[in-house]
Amino acid sequence: MSDGPEPITPSAPPLPGRRILSQRWSDVTFVHWRVDAAEIASRFPVGTRPDEFDGSAWVGLIAFQMSRSSFFGGPPVPWLGDFPEVNVRHYSVDDAGHRGVVFASLEASHLVPVLAARVAFGLNYRWARMSLGRRVDLVAYRSRRFGSGRPSTHLVARVLDEPVVSDPLADFLSARWAFHERHLGRTTYSRNSHEPWPLQRAELVHLDDELLTAADLPDLAGRTPDSVLYSPGVDTVFSAPRPLHP
């Protein structure tokens, strides 16, 4: 056990190990709701628990465009690594004090990356038909999952001309330098690194969402979110997953 969680800072700590993956994340909209930590604690991998801010755990619906994916320092793979994504995520801290995210689900529009991420990382990626559009100050995302139930989302946000500066909650929700995942019988910890998020305030114009319900969070989509943020994007790199308890 650590003495406490590592600090949340807008700048990433050094990336451990070799870079195995790099990506561009663009037109990122973060929509967040407060939740009771006790209500979601059972969803977390062994050795992790909900991370809290201001007495609450948080659930995020995050939509963005992924592009310029490359592997082991090679050139980007244009078709394979260029697609919209929407994920539902929780915020985690492990027994060593490492903070991260835990993904409830991840929607992506290309089948090959979906299958690869499920096999390599154990991530709950789902194949979906997706689109992203931008007009003046509005950004819109649509997704409908293939297969059972076909849950969908339609999210429209208005980007405001209000840069986010020195906001501890915004840092807590966006500056997460790792994800925790249960894979092949063990909990893994995968680190990433990128420049500090350039964040702006945003407002939710429209949300018709079934992904939160599909993730067993049925009451959130009908509630006013507690935080809405937007970023034009960052370039990010990942190192290989490591066992939480080597």
Beta strands, then each sheet from edge to edge (+ up, - down):
strand 1: 19-35
strand 2: 48-50
strand 3: 57-71
strand 4: 83-94
strand 5: 99-108
strand 6: 125-135
strand 7: 138-145
strand 8: 152-163
strand 9: 178-183
strand 10: 186-194
strand 11: 200-209
strand 12: 227-239
strand 13: 242-243
sheet 1: 2+ 4- 3+ 1- 12+ 10- 9+
sheet 2: 2+ 4- 3+ 1- 12+ 10- 13+
sheet 3: 2+ 4- 5+ 6+ 7- 8+ 11-
end
